[in-house]
Amino acid sequence: MHFLDEHIVFPEISEADNEGLLAVGGDLSEQRLILAYQKGIFPWFNAYDPILWWCPDPRFVLYPSQIRVSKSMMQLFKKEYFKVTYNKAFLEVITNCGKIKRKDQEDTWINEQMIEAYMNLHKKGLAKSVEVWKDNQLVGGLYGVDLNTGIFFGESMFTKMSNASKYGFITLLQENNYRLIDCQIHSNHLESLGAIHISRASFMSLLNEK
């Protein structure tokens, strides 16, 4: 187990434990977060825990060309059922993501510290939100990190109406030229859309592709 101090460095990802935990501590500064994503590392911790840094093996990803769009979703797109925008309500999206109750999780990992950190990235153009609207009401959305490498590092999504976040996610893939979506860890929701596990080595090869 590696404990981080004020120096903006990470151990080699091969030193992560079996669950993918690589290091503890440090901060959520812009410089550290950027370095983390460049190295395939992300923060994930409960509100009252120290900052935990992860690089799991295998990695859960989605290739945009393999997105699964159900017939019912196709019908919603034909009807233009929702309106989708980008970066119009980042704070509202991340705040709503933090309010979602998740299975086997006592409290949210999207605490005030995380919100402030990702708002800072957003202000620098390095974190993106996708908003889904119905009748001028925010009903779903997602956010993630985009370092202009062709990979979107998905962080979290929320929905207040059936299919709203899915609609936003599919739109994100259709309207952007991403070569890979990093989903980080398994979820049934993203698996239903076509996400799969790949080895950490394969993920790092894709991450380091120029």
N, CA, C and O of each residue as an XYZ file, in Angstrom:
840
protein
N       0.837     -1.192      0.000
C       0.000      0.000      0.000
C       0.880      1.253      0.000
O       1.783      1.396      0.824
N       0.595      2.152     -0.938
C       1.380      3.378     -1.045
C       0.594      4.555     -0.471
O      -0.596      4.715     -0.743
N       1.271      5.368      0.320
C       0.661      6.553      0.904
C       1.253      7.783      0.222
O       2.469      7.974      0.208
N       0.383      8.609     -0.339
C       0.826      9.774     -1.095
C       1.016     10.974     -0.174
O       0.318     11.121      0.829
N       1.967     11.824     -0.530
C       2.174     13.070      0.211
C       1.914     14.235     -0.734
O       1.133     14.105     -1.677
N       2.560     15.372     -0.493
C       2.287     16.557     -1.308
C       2.904     16.479     -2.702
O       2.560     17.279     -3.572
N       3.797     15.541     -2.923
C       4.421     15.399     -4.243
C       3.424     14.787     -5.231
O       2.724     13.829     -4.902
N       3.365     15.349     -6.444
C       2.392     14.903     -7.448
C       2.975     13.722     -8.217
O       3.431     13.872     -9.350
N       2.955     12.564     -7.600
C       3.462     11.338     -8.222
C       2.566     10.176     -7.805
O       1.875     10.235     -6.788
N       2.595      9.124     -8.610
C       1.884      7.886     -8.293
C       2.839      6.710     -8.451
O       3.774      6.774     -9.249
N       2.612      5.639     -7.701
C       3.403      4.424     -7.918
C       3.038      3.779     -9.251
O       2.048      4.155     -9.880
N       3.825      2.828     -9.670
C       3.516      2.090    -10.897
C       2.191      1.352    -10.723
O       1.924      0.787     -9.663
N       1.367      1.359    -11.764
C       0.039      0.751    -11.641
C       0.106     -0.750    -11.399
O      -0.851     -1.338    -10.894
N       1.221     -1.375    -11.751
C       1.380     -2.815    -11.506
C       1.401     -3.133    -10.016
O       1.276     -4.292     -9.622
N       1.557     -2.105     -9.193
C       1.621     -2.305     -7.751
C       0.242     -2.245     -7.085
O       0.143     -2.366     -5.864
N      -0.812     -2.062     -7.869
C      -2.170     -2.086     -7.321
C      -2.479     -3.472     -6.766
O      -1.969     -4.473     -7.269
N      -3.318     -3.532     -5.724
C      -3.666     -4.837     -5.161
C      -4.697     -5.550     -6.030
O      -5.062     -5.044     -7.091
N      -5.166     -6.700     -5.603
C      -6.064     -7.516     -6.418
C      -7.378     -6.824     -6.748
O      -8.004     -7.123     -7.764
N      -7.796     -5.899     -5.889
C      -9.041     -5.167     -6.139
C      -8.812     -3.914     -6.983
O      -9.765     -3.257     -7.400
N      -7.554     -3.591     -7.229
C      -7.247     -2.417     -8.041
C      -6.839     -1.200     -7.249
O      -6.562     -0.153     -7.835
N      -6.791     -1.307     -5.905
C      -6.395     -0.172     -5.082
C      -4.886      0.044     -5.188
O      -4.092     -0.867     -4.953
N      -4.514      1.263     -5.546
C      -3.108      1.563     -5.817
C      -2.464      2.411     -4.721
O      -1.327      2.157     -4.324
N      -3.195      3.423     -4.232
C      -2.583      4.354     -3.292
C      -3.654      5.034     -2.446
O      -4.842      5.024     -2.769
N      -3.183      5.625     -1.348
C      -4.056      6.313     -0.399
C      -3.481      7.693     -0.120
O      -2.267      7.856     -0.001
N      -4.367      8.694     -0.014
C      -3.926     10.013      0.405
C      -3.732     10.985     -0.738
O      -4.344     10.851     -1.798
N      -2.868     11.972     -0.511
C      -2.670     13.023     -1.496
C      -3.807     14.019     -1.454
O      -4.392     14.266     -0.400
N      -4.117     14.589     -2.600
C      -5.192     15.575     -2.686
C      -5.906     15.421     -4.019
O      -5.578     14.543     -4.817
N      -6.882     16.282     -4.248
C      -7.634     16.262     -5.501
C      -7.350     17.517     -6.317
O      -8.242     18.078     -6.953
N      -6.099     17.944     -6.286
C      -5.707     19.119     -7.056
C      -5.828     18.827     -8.550
O      -5.813     17.676     -8.989
N      -5.946     19.895     -9.300
C      -6.049     19.769    -10.760
C      -4.869     18.983    -11.323
O      -5.052     18.099    -12.159
N      -3.655     19.305    -10.867
C      -2.453     18.656    -11.392
C      -2.458     17.155    -11.089
O      -2.112     16.342    -11.946
N      -2.854     16.796     -9.862
C      -2.843     15.378     -9.490
C      -3.916     14.606    -10.251
O      -3.674     13.486    -10.700
N      -5.107     15.203    -10.398
C      -6.177     14.521    -11.130
C      -5.806     14.306    -12.589
O      -6.046     13.231    -13.139
N      -5.229     15.306    -13.214
C      -4.818     15.164    -14.616
C      -3.788     14.053    -14.755
O      -3.896     13.207    -15.643
N      -2.785     14.054    -13.875
C      -1.767     13.001    -13.926
C      -2.409     11.628    -13.714
O      -2.053     10.662    -14.389
N      -3.355     11.547    -12.776
C      -4.014     10.273    -12.500
C      -4.690      9.737    -13.754
O      -4.470      8.587    -14.133
N      -5.508     10.557    -14.395
C      -6.221     10.079    -15.593
C      -5.261      9.750    -16.727
O      -5.494      8.806    -17.481
N      -4.197     10.509    -16.854
C      -3.198     10.202    -17.884
C      -2.572      8.827    -17.664
O      -2.140      8.171    -18.611
N      -2.529      8.398    -16.391
C      -1.920      7.116    -16.055
C      -2.952      6.004    -15.853
O      -2.600      4.899    -15.442
N      -4.227      6.296    -16.142
C      -5.254      5.274    -15.995
C      -5.724      5.072    -14.572
O      -6.261      4.015    -14.242
N      -5.532      6.066    -13.725
C      -5.865      5.988    -12.303
C      -7.040      6.921    -12.022
O      -7.147      7.980    -12.641
N      -7.915      6.542    -11.103
C      -9.024      7.423    -10.738
C      -9.284      7.355     -9.233
O      -9.002      6.341     -8.594
N      -9.829      8.452     -8.663
C     -10.152      8.455     -7.231
C     -11.554      7.914     -6.990
O     -12.467      8.157     -7.778
N     -11.716      7.180     -5.896
C     -13.031      6.631     -5.532
C     -12.992      6.272     -4.052
O     -12.260      5.372     -3.641
N     -13.775      6.973     -3.266
C     -13.720      6.773     -1.812
C     -15.006      7.299     -1.192
O     -15.669      8.170     -1.755
N     -15.349      6.762     -0.027
C     -16.524      7.230      0.695
C     -16.230      8.552      1.400
O     -15.078      8.936      1.599
N     -17.300      9.222      1.765
C     -17.201     10.600      2.256
C     -16.235     10.768      3.422
O     -15.526     11.772      3.485
N     -16.190      9.817      4.342
C     -15.373      9.987      5.549
C     -14.072      9.182      5.502
O     -13.381      9.053      6.513
N     -13.749      8.656      4.353
C     -12.514      7.898      4.180
C     -11.420      8.794      3.605
O     -11.717      9.861      3.068
N     -10.157      8.372      3.711
C      -9.094      9.080      2.985
C      -9.288      8.878      1.479
O     -10.036      7.998      1.053
N      -8.612      9.696      0.691
C      -8.709      9.565     -0.766
C      -8.074      8.245     -1.191
O      -6.933      7.955     -0.832
N      -8.807      7.456     -1.947
C      -8.310      6.182     -2.464
C      -8.160      6.278     -3.974
O      -9.033      6.814     -4.657
N      -7.054      5.759     -4.495
C      -6.739      5.822     -5.933
C      -6.715      4.408     -6.504
O      -6.105      3.510     -5.923
N      -7.382      4.210     -7.646
C      -7.614      2.880     -8.197
C      -7.125      2.759     -9.641
O      -7.132      3.718    -10.413
N      -6.706      1.552     -9.964
C      -6.417      1.191    -11.357
C      -6.689     -0.306    -11.493
O      -5.758     -1.111    -11.461
N      -7.962     -0.681    -11.645
C      -8.355     -2.093    -11.591
C      -7.931     -2.904    -12.821
O      -7.702     -2.370    -13.907
N      -7.841     -4.176    -12.603
C      -7.546     -5.137    -13.670
C      -8.462     -6.353    -13.461
O      -8.278     -7.083    -12.488
N      -9.442     -6.590    -14.347
C      -9.631     -5.930    -15.638
C     -10.303     -4.567    -15.518
O     -10.742     -4.155    -14.444
N     -10.368     -3.888    -16.647
C     -10.994     -2.562    -16.740
C     -12.287     -2.697    -17.531
O     -12.360     -3.454    -18.499
N     -13.304     -1.955    -17.110
C     -14.609     -1.997    -17.775
C     -14.683     -0.826    -18.751
O     -14.582      0.330    -18.341
N     -14.859     -1.120    -20.035
C     -14.833     -0.083    -21.072
C     -15.949     -0.321    -22.087
O     -16.558     -1.390    -22.139
N     -16.192      0.701    -22.880
C     -17.147      0.560    -23.981
C     -16.537      1.158    -25.236
O     -16.098      2.308    -25.246
N     -16.516      0.359    -26.293
C     -16.097      0.864    -27.602
C     -17.327      1.495    -28.265
O     -18.337      0.812    -28.437
N     -17.272      2.767    -28.640
C     -18.450      3.425    -29.209
C     -19.084      2.669    -30.376
O     -20.303      2.704    -30.545
N     -18.272      1.989    -31.177
C     -18.824      1.252    -32.323
C     -19.659      0.054    -31.883
O     -20.404     -0.512    -32.683
N     -19.536     -0.339    -30.598
C     -20.249     -1.515    -30.106
C     -21.435     -1.156    -29.205
O     -21.975     -2.018    -28.512
N     -21.839      0.126    -29.219
C     -22.962      0.543    -28.406
C     -24.240     -0.188    -28.839
O     -24.522     -0.307    -30.031
N     -24.992     -0.665    -27.876
C     -26.252     -1.351    -28.161
C     -27.410     -0.385    -27.923
O     -27.596      0.117    -26.815
N     -28.172     -0.137    -28.962
C     -29.336      0.742    -28.858
C     -30.584     -0.095    -29.097
O     -30.801     -0.592    -30.202
N     -31.395     -0.249    -28.072
C     -32.590     -1.088    -28.176
C     -33.635     -0.446    -29.083
O     -33.566      0.748    -29.373
N     -34.596     -1.239    -29.523
C     -35.664     -0.714    -30.374
C     -36.456      0.364    -29.660
O     -36.851      1.362    -30.262
N     -36.685      0.156    -28.365
C     -37.445      1.162    -27.617
C     -36.677      2.475    -27.524
O     -37.272      3.551    -27.574
N     -35.333      2.387    -27.386
C     -34.530      3.604    -27.366
C     -34.539      4.276    -28.736
O     -34.592      5.502    -28.830
N     -34.487      3.476    -29.790
C     -34.539      4.040    -31.143
C     -35.819      4.838    -31.351
O     -35.816      5.881    -32.005
N     -36.909      4.334    -30.788
C     -38.183      5.037    -30.900
C     -38.128      6.385    -30.198
O     -38.677      7.370    -30.690
N     -37.459      6.427    -29.039
C     -37.333      7.690    -28.319
C     -36.518      8.699    -29.121
O     -36.826      9.891    -29.130
N     -35.475      8.213    -29.796
C     -34.665      9.111    -30.615
C     -35.454      9.608    -31.823
O     -35.334     10.771    -32.206
N     -36.245      8.747    -32.413
C     -37.076      9.162    -33.549
C     -38.052     10.262    -33.143
O     -38.328     11.182    -33.914
N     -38.564     10.153    -31.936
C     -39.521     11.148    -31.424
C     -38.821     12.385    -30.870
O     -39.471     13.364    -30.506
N     -37.455     12.333    -30.806
C     -36.679     13.393    -30.157
C     -37.286     13.683    -28.787
O     -37.591     14.824    -28.439
N     -37.448     12.604    -28.029
C     -38.199     12.637    -26.779
C     -37.554     13.540    -25.731
O     -38.247     14.222    -24.976
N     -36.215     13.538    -25.692
C     -35.476     14.387    -24.755
C     -34.628     15.395    -25.530
O     -34.317     15.200    -26.704
N     -34.268     16.466    -24.846
C     -33.285     17.412    -25.381
C     -31.977     17.194    -24.642
O     -31.969     17.046    -23.420
N     -30.870     17.174    -25.377
C     -29.551     16.941    -24.776
C     -28.656     18.153    -24.998
O     -28.564     18.672    -26.111
N     -27.999     18.599    -23.936
C     -27.026     19.685    -24.033
C     -25.720     19.249    -23.376
O     -25.655     18.236    -22.680
N     -24.684     20.049    -23.621
C     -23.375     19.783    -23.026
C     -22.914     20.992    -22.221
O     -23.014     22.133    -22.670
N     -22.412     20.718    -21.029
C     -21.741     21.744    -20.216
C     -22.609     22.963    -19.899
O     -22.098     24.067    -19.710
N     -23.898     22.755    -19.844
C     -24.814     23.850    -19.500
C     -25.147     23.855    -18.008
O     -25.545     24.886    -17.466
N     -24.985     22.705    -17.342
C     -25.392     22.607    -15.939
C     -24.516     21.586    -15.219
O     -25.018     20.646    -14.602
N     -23.191     21.785    -15.307
C     -22.271     20.800    -14.738
C     -22.512     20.609    -13.244
O     -22.581     19.477    -12.766
N     -22.638     21.708    -12.510
C     -22.818     21.610    -11.064
C     -24.100     20.848    -10.714
O     -24.109     20.028     -9.796
N     -25.166     21.122    -11.439
C     -26.434     20.418    -11.179
C     -26.312     18.929    -11.473
O     -26.862     18.100    -10.748
N     -25.593     18.595    -12.532
C     -25.426     17.180    -12.888
C     -24.630     16.442    -11.816
O     -25.074     15.404    -11.325
N     -23.460     16.962    -11.448
C     -22.629     16.254    -10.475
C     -23.321     16.209     -9.114
O     -23.174     15.229     -8.383
N     -24.070     17.247     -8.765
C     -24.797     17.249     -7.498
C     -25.885     16.189     -7.500
O     -26.070     15.483     -6.508
N     -26.602     16.073     -8.606
C     -27.638     15.035     -8.714
C     -27.028     13.636     -8.695
O     -27.600     12.716     -8.110
N     -25.876     13.473     -9.328
C     -25.192     12.176     -9.289
C     -24.851     11.805     -7.846
O     -24.907     10.636     -7.467
N     -24.504     12.800     -7.058
C     -24.149     12.559     -5.669
C     -25.328     12.188     -4.796
O     -25.141     11.658     -3.701
N     -26.528     12.451     -5.254
C     -27.725     12.165     -4.460
C     -28.287     10.774     -4.728
O     -29.174     10.312     -4.010
N     -27.780     10.111     -5.750
C     -28.313      8.803     -6.124
C     -27.920      7.755     -5.089
O     -26.745      7.625     -4.747
N     -28.889      7.021     -4.599
C     -28.625      5.905     -3.690
C     -28.186      4.704     -4.507
O     -28.870      4.298     -5.447
N     -27.042      4.137     -4.146
C     -26.498      3.020     -4.916
C     -26.406      1.774     -4.049
O     -26.147      1.841     -2.847
N     -26.622      0.651     -4.688
C     -26.626     -0.636     -3.995
C     -25.285     -0.879     -3.292
O     -24.223     -0.585     -3.841
N     -25.352     -1.421     -2.069
C     -24.165     -1.787     -1.287
C     -23.277     -0.596     -0.947
O     -22.082     -0.764     -0.704
N     -23.852      0.611     -0.929
C     -23.057      1.798     -0.632
C     -23.795      2.618      0.411
O     -24.921      3.056      0.176
N     -23.170      2.828      1.562
C     -23.831      3.534      2.652
C     -24.005      5.020      2.361
O     -25.051      5.595      2.662
N     -22.992      5.638      1.782
C     -23.106      7.061      1.478
C     -22.473      7.335      0.118
O     -21.878      6.447     -0.492
N     -22.607      8.559     -0.342
C     -22.110      8.899     -1.668
C     -20.603      9.120     -1.649
O     -20.048      9.566     -0.645
N     -19.949      8.808     -2.753
C     -18.533      9.133     -2.900
C     -18.373     10.499     -3.556
O     -17.265     11.031     -3.627
N     -19.491     11.070     -4.039
C     -19.424     12.400     -4.653
C     -19.741     13.426     -3.566
O     -20.855     13.941     -3.482
N     -18.746     13.706     -2.746
C     -18.921     14.641     -1.643
C     -18.495     16.044     -2.075
O     -18.136     16.260     -3.233
N     -18.537     16.988     -1.148
C     -18.206     18.376     -1.489
C     -16.785     18.508     -2.026
O     -16.521     19.319     -2.914
N     -15.876     17.709     -1.482
C     -14.480     17.731     -1.932
C     -14.375     17.308     -3.398
O     -13.659     17.929     -4.184
N     -15.099     16.244     -3.755
C     -15.095     15.773     -5.144
C     -15.767     16.786     -6.070
O     -15.273     17.057     -7.164
N     -16.884     17.338     -5.631
C     -17.601     18.315     -6.458
C     -16.709     19.512     -6.763
O     -16.636     19.962     -7.906
N     -16.033     20.025     -5.742
C     -15.134     21.168     -5.950
C     -14.002     20.812     -6.909
O     -13.652     21.607     -7.781
N     -13.432     19.626     -6.749
C     -12.315     19.206     -7.604
C     -12.725     19.102     -9.065
O     -12.004     19.564     -9.949
N     -13.882     18.496     -9.323
C     -14.311     18.311    -10.714
C     -14.884     19.598    -11.307
O     -14.840     19.794    -12.522
N     -15.418     20.473    -10.457
C     -15.806     21.801    -10.944
C     -14.567     22.551    -11.431
O     -14.618     23.245    -12.447
N     -13.460     22.413    -10.711
C     -12.216     23.055    -11.140
C     -11.761     22.511    -12.491
O     -11.336     23.273    -13.359
N     -11.849     21.191    -12.669
C     -11.502     20.606    -13.969
C     -12.453     21.098    -15.053
O     -12.042     21.370    -16.181
N     -13.729     21.208    -14.694
C     -14.724     21.684    -15.664
C     -14.409     23.110    -16.118
O     -14.509     23.426    -17.304
N     -14.035     23.954    -15.183
C     -13.708     25.342    -15.521
C     -12.498     25.419    -16.444
O     -12.346     26.381    -17.196
N     -11.639     24.407    -16.387
C     -10.467     24.338    -17.266
C     -10.785     23.639    -18.592
O      -9.913     23.491    -19.448
N     -12.037     23.212    -18.753
C     -12.429     22.519    -19.983
C     -12.034     21.062    -20.016
O     -12.013     20.454    -21.086
N     -11.717     20.478    -18.853
C     -11.228     19.102    -18.805
C     -12.253     18.115    -18.242
O     -12.026     16.905    -18.257
N     -13.367     18.628    -17.751
C     -14.470     17.771    -17.310
C     -15.729     18.224    -18.030
O     -15.992     19.421    -18.146
N     -16.498     17.270    -18.509
C     -17.655     17.566    -19.355
C     -18.916     17.004    -18.719
O     -18.905     15.927    -18.123
N     -20.006     17.757    -18.857
C     -21.306     17.241    -18.427
C     -22.223     17.104    -19.631
O     -22.131     17.853    -20.604
N     -23.101     16.133    -19.533
C     -24.161     15.923    -20.525
C     -25.477     16.064    -19.773
O     -25.721     15.350    -18.801
N     -26.320     16.983    -20.223
C     -27.598     17.214    -19.565
C     -28.739     16.704    -20.435
O     -28.726     16.875    -21.654
N     -29.712     16.085    -19.810
C     -30.893     15.577    -20.509
C     -32.109     16.303    -19.933
O     -32.341     16.307    -18.724
N     -32.870     16.912    -20.830
C     -33.987     17.764    -20.423
C     -35.312     17.231    -20.965
O     -35.372     16.651    -22.049
N     -36.361     17.442    -20.190
C     -37.724     17.177    -20.639
C     -38.599     18.316    -20.125
O     -38.693     18.547    -18.919
N     -39.229     19.013    -21.043
C     -40.076     20.161    -20.685
C     -39.296     21.157    -19.822
O     -39.794     21.658    -18.814
N     -38.063     21.427    -20.245
C     -37.180     22.389    -19.582
C     -36.779     22.000    -18.165
O     -36.304     22.839    -17.399
N     -36.969     20.736    -17.816
C     -36.550     20.226    -16.513
C     -35.383     19.263    -16.698
O     -35.410     18.429    -17.603
N     -34.362     19.366    -15.853
C     -33.234     18.451    -15.914
C     -33.667     17.099    -15.355
O     -33.952     16.981    -14.163
N     -33.717     16.088    -16.204
C     -34.240     14.776    -15.801
C     -33.181     13.681    -15.838
O     -33.457     12.542    -15.462
N     -31.983     14.010    -16.284
C     -30.908     13.019    -16.326
C     -29.617     13.658    -16.780
O     -29.595     14.797    -17.248
N     -28.544     12.910    -16.634
C     -27.267     13.431    -17.092
C     -26.094     12.584    -16.644
O     -26.255     11.597    -15.925
N     -24.934     12.980    -17.072
C     -23.704     12.288    -16.705
C     -22.543     13.260    -16.814
O     -22.652     14.310    -17.447
N     -21.435     12.899    -16.190
C     -20.244     13.730    -16.318
C     -19.018     12.831    -16.338
O     -19.058     11.675    -15.917
N     -17.930     13.397    -16.838
C     -16.681     12.657    -16.901
C     -15.547     13.577    -17.292
O     -15.726     14.786    -17.442
N     -14.385     12.988    -17.454
C     -13.169     13.733    -17.767
C     -12.796     13.511    -19.224
O     -12.840     12.388    -19.727
N     -12.431     14.594    -19.890
C     -12.034     14.546    -21.298
C     -10.742     15.338    -21.449
O     -10.751     16.568    -21.396
N      -9.619     14.622    -21.640
C      -8.309     15.259    -21.771
C      -7.903     15.431    -23.235
O      -6.727     15.628    -23.543
N      -8.892     15.355    -24.134
C      -8.654     15.520    -25.569
C      -7.708     14.459    -26.129
O      -6.865     14.739    -26.981
N      -7.870     13.233    -25.625
C      -7.067     12.110    -26.099
C      -7.911     11.113    -26.900
O      -7.400     10.102    -27.381
N      -9.208     11.409    -27.038
C     -10.102     10.467    -27.709
C     -10.749      9.483    -26.761
O     -11.532      8.631    -27.181
N     -10.422      9.594    -25.470
C     -11.025      8.728    -24.451
C     -11.845      9.590    -23.496
O     -11.369     10.610    -22.997
N     -13.089      9.164    -23.249
C     -13.929      9.830    -22.264
C     -13.936      8.977    -21.004
O     -14.350      7.818    -21.029
N     -13.475      9.561    -19.905
C     -13.416      8.859    -18.625
C     -14.730      9.116    -17.891
O     -14.883     10.138    -17.221
N     -15.662      8.198    -18.018
C     -16.963      8.384    -17.409
C     -16.888      8.273    -15.897
O     -16.244      7.368    -15.368
N     -17.546      9.193    -15.201
C     -17.512      9.194    -13.746
C     -18.829      8.741    -13.131
O     -18.846      7.811    -12.326
N     -19.918      9.378    -13.494
C     -21.199      8.995    -12.885
C     -22.338      9.518    -13.737
O     -22.162     10.430    -14.545
N     -23.518      8.924    -13.545
C     -24.713      9.393    -14.228
C     -25.906      9.301    -13.284
O     -25.867      8.586    -12.282
N     -26.967     10.032    -13.617
C     -28.183      9.962    -12.815
C     -29.385     10.068    -13.739
O     -29.274     10.553    -14.865
N     -30.517      9.617    -13.264
C     -31.747      9.750    -14.037
C     -32.932      9.941    -13.114
O     -33.024      9.313    -12.059
N     -33.832     10.811    -13.521
C     -35.091     11.023    -12.803
C     -36.278     10.536    -13.617
O     -37.404     10.480    -13.122
N     -36.015     10.186    -14.871
C     -37.036      9.626    -15.759
C     -36.449      8.402    -16.445
O     -35.261      8.379    -16.766
N     -37.244      7.423    -16.663
C     -36.781      6.204    -17.318
C     -36.091      6.524    -18.639
O     -36.630      7.251    -19.473
N     -34.891      5.973    -18.818
C     -34.101      6.066    -20.047
C     -33.409      7.413    -20.262
O     -32.738      7.598    -21.277
N     -33.558      8.354    -19.330
C     -32.990      9.685    -19.557
C     -31.458      9.654    -19.619
O     -30.869     10.198    -20.554
N     -30.811      9.027    -18.639
C     -29.344      9.010    -18.653
C     -28.823      8.179    -19.821
O     -27.795      8.502    -20.415
N     -29.535      7.116    -20.140
C     -29.143      6.280    -21.273
C     -29.214      7.084    -22.579
O     -28.340      6.973    -23.439
N     -30.252      7.878    -22.704
C     -30.433      8.743    -23.878
C     -29.262      9.720    -23.993
O     -28.736      9.939    -25.085
N     -28.858     10.302    -22.872
C     -27.740     11.230    -22.875
C     -26.420     10.553    -23.212
O     -25.599     11.100    -23.948
N     -26.225      9.361    -22.670
C     -24.986      8.617    -22.912
C     -24.859      8.228    -24.385
O     -23.794      8.383    -24.983
N     -25.936      7.728    -24.960
C     -25.918      7.346    -26.379
C     -25.674      8.569    -27.250
O     -24.921      8.501    -28.222
N     -26.300      9.678    -26.913
C     -26.094     10.921    -27.665
C     -24.638     11.358    -27.607
O     -24.065     11.780    -28.611
N     -24.039     11.253    -26.410
C     -22.619     11.594    -26.256
C     -21.762     10.808    -27.231
O     -20.868     11.365    -27.868
N     -22.031      9.515    -27.349
C     -21.246      8.664    -28.248
C     -21.514      8.989    -29.704
O     -20.597      8.977    -30.524
N     -22.757      9.279    -30.029
C     -23.117      9.535    -31.419
C     -22.602     10.870    -31.930
O     -22.332     11.023    -33.121
N     -22.466     11.838    -31.029
C     -22.125     13.196    -31.457
C     -20.653     13.549    -31.225
O     -20.228     14.667    -31.517
N     -19.880     12.599    -30.704
C     -18.459     12.841    -30.463
C     -17.643     11.687    -31.038
O     -18.129     10.564    -31.164
N     -16.412     11.985    -31.377
C     -15.564     10.991    -32.034
C     -14.646     10.305    -31.031
O     -13.435     10.242    -31.240
N     -15.212      9.791    -29.945
C     -14.397      9.083    -28.965
C     -14.024      7.705    -29.489
O     -14.814      7.040    -30.159
N     -12.805      7.290    -29.168
C     -12.393      5.940    -29.547
C     -12.639      4.949    -28.431
O     -12.643      3.740    -28.663
N     -12.845      5.448    -27.215
C     -13.092      4.560    -26.089
C     -13.782      5.335    -24.968
O     -13.498      6.511    -24.741
N     -14.695      4.650    -24.270
C     -15.299      5.185    -23.056
C     -14.802      4.337    -21.892
O     -15.016      3.125    -21.856
N     -14.142      4.983    -20.952
C     -13.680      4.279    -19.749
C     -14.824      4.268    -18.736
O     -15.211      5.314    -18.214
N     -15.356      3.086    -18.464
C     -16.445      2.933    -17.493
C     -15.908      2.536    -16.121
O     -16.663      2.444    -15.153
N     -14.608      2.305    -16.046
C     -13.890      2.027    -14.798
C     -14.226      0.661    -14.204
O     -13.430     -0.272    -14.305
N     -15.399      0.542    -13.588
C     -15.774     -0.715    -12.940
C     -17.145     -1.167    -13.432
O     -17.935     -0.366    -13.931
N     -17.411     -2.452    -13.286
C     -18.612     -3.052    -13.859
C     -19.905     -2.459    -13.318
O     -20.025     -2.193    -12.122
N     -20.874     -2.253    -14.211
C     -22.253     -1.972    -13.822
C     -23.171     -2.666    -14.822
O     -22.874     -2.719    -16.015
N     -24.281     -3.194    -14.330
C     -25.236     -3.868    -15.210
C     -25.795     -2.907    -16.251
O     -26.035     -3.286    -17.397
N     -25.999     -1.669    -15.841
C     -26.563     -0.652    -16.736
C     -25.675     -0.464    -17.964
O     -26.163     -0.456    -19.094
N     -24.367     -0.312    -17.737
C     -23.449     -0.092    -18.853
C     -23.183     -1.373    -19.630
O     -22.938     -1.330    -20.836
N     -23.229     -2.518    -18.942
C     -23.088     -3.794    -19.651
C     -24.221     -3.969    -20.663
O     -24.007     -4.488    -21.759
N     -25.422     -3.535    -20.290
C     -26.567     -3.652    -21.195
C     -26.389     -2.786    -22.441
O     -27.014     -3.038    -23.472
N     -25.536     -1.769    -22.344
C     -25.274     -0.896    -23.487
C     -24.080     -1.364    -24.315
O     -23.774     -0.778    -25.353
N     -23.404     -2.422    -23.855
C     -22.306     -2.979    -24.636
C     -20.938     -2.886    -24.010
O     -19.950     -3.245    -24.650
N     -20.843     -2.413    -22.773
C     -19.534     -2.326    -22.111
C     -19.001     -3.722    -21.793
O     -19.767     -4.643    -21.511
N     -17.686     -3.861    -21.841
C     -17.037     -5.154    -21.625
C     -15.792     -4.970    -20.759
O     -15.314     -3.853    -20.564
N     -15.283     -6.076    -20.249
C     -14.016     -6.054    -19.525
C     -12.859     -6.283    -20.493
O     -12.937     -7.128    -21.385
N     -11.798     -5.526    -20.306
C     -10.542     -5.792    -21.009
C      -9.430     -5.770    -19.965
O      -9.624     -5.256    -18.863
N      -8.294     -6.312    -20.296
C      -7.193     -6.333    -19.338
C      -6.665     -4.921    -19.102
O      -6.810     -4.042    -19.952
N      -6.060     -4.718    -17.953
C      -5.449     -3.418    -17.668
C      -4.372     -3.101    -18.699
O      -4.230     -1.952    -19.118
N      -3.622     -4.104    -19.105
C      -2.574     -3.880    -20.103
C      -3.162     -3.390    -21.420
O      -2.612     -2.491    -22.055
N      -4.284     -3.984    -21.829
C      -4.943     -3.548    -23.070
C      -5.452     -2.120    -22.930
O      -5.333     -1.313    -23.852
N      -6.020     -1.818    -21.765
C      -6.512     -0.466    -21.528
C      -5.376      0.546    -21.592
O      -5.522      1.608    -22.197
N      -4.256      0.224    -20.976
C      -3.135      1.148    -20.973
C      -2.561      1.340    -22.374
O      -2.104      2.429    -22.719
N      -2.586      0.292    -23.169
C      -2.132      0.420    -24.563
C      -3.010      1.411    -25.314
O      -2.516      2.254    -26.062
N      -4.327      1.299    -25.103
C      -5.255      2.222    -25.758
C      -5.080      3.636    -25.219
O      -5.154      4.604    -25.976
N      -4.848      3.759    -23.917
C      -4.668      5.058    -23.297
C      -3.420      5.753    -23.834
O      -3.413      6.971    -24.012
N      -2.394      5.000    -24.085
C      -1.110      5.575    -24.522
C      -0.982      5.696    -26.035
O       0.043      6.151    -26.542
N      -2.025      5.286    -26.754
C      -2.016      5.405    -28.220
C      -2.027      6.868    -28.611
O      -2.756      7.669    -28.027
N      -1.229      7.212    -29.586
C      -1.187      8.598    -30.053
C      -1.981      8.736    -31.345
O      -2.069      9.830    -31.902
